[in-house]
Amino acid sequence: MKKIIEAVIMIGVIFGGIIVHIEPSKAVETDFSVSALIPDNQIDKSKKIF
């Protein structure tokens, strides 16, 4: 009987911890852009790989 009570308590703690730590994500607006800096020694200038 003691093991069943301990198991129920552990399951409650696990599920309680999961529910407490769920937070909705928030989107953040950013105002930046990325562009490639092509080096002078690059053979094919049309390939812009980051």
URPE-V904207 format. One record per residue. RES is the residue in one small letter. SS is DSSP state (H for helix, E for strand, - for the rest). PSI is psi in radians with two decimals (999 if undefined). Layout:
{{RES & SS & PSI} {RES & SS & PSI}}
This chain:
{{m & - & -0.65} {k & H & -0.68} {k & H & -0.63} {i & H & -0.74} {i & H & -0.74} {e & H & -0.69} {a & H & -0.73} {v & H & -0.72} {i & H & -0.77} {m & H & -0.76} {i & H & -0.72} {g & H & -0.72} {v & H & -0.75} {i & H & -0.89} {f & H & -0.62} {g & H & -0.69} {g & H & -0.64} {i & H & -0.78} {i & H & -0.68} {v & H & -0.61} {h & - & 0.06} {i & - & 2.07} {e & - & 2.44} {p & - & 2.49} {s & - & 2.65} {k & - & 2.29} {a & - & 2.52} {v & - & 2.26} {e & - & 2.39} {t & - & 2.48} {d & - & 1.31} {f & - & 2.83} {s & - & 2.91} {v & - & 2.38} {s & - & 2.62} {a & - & 2.41} {l & - & 1.85} {i & - & 2.15} {p & - & 2.76} {d & - & -0.50} {n & - & 0.15} {q & - & 2.26} {i & - & -0.96} {d & - & 1.78} {k & - & -0.28} {s & - & -0.29} {k & - & 1.92} {k & - & 1.56} {i & - & 2.29} {f & - & 999}}
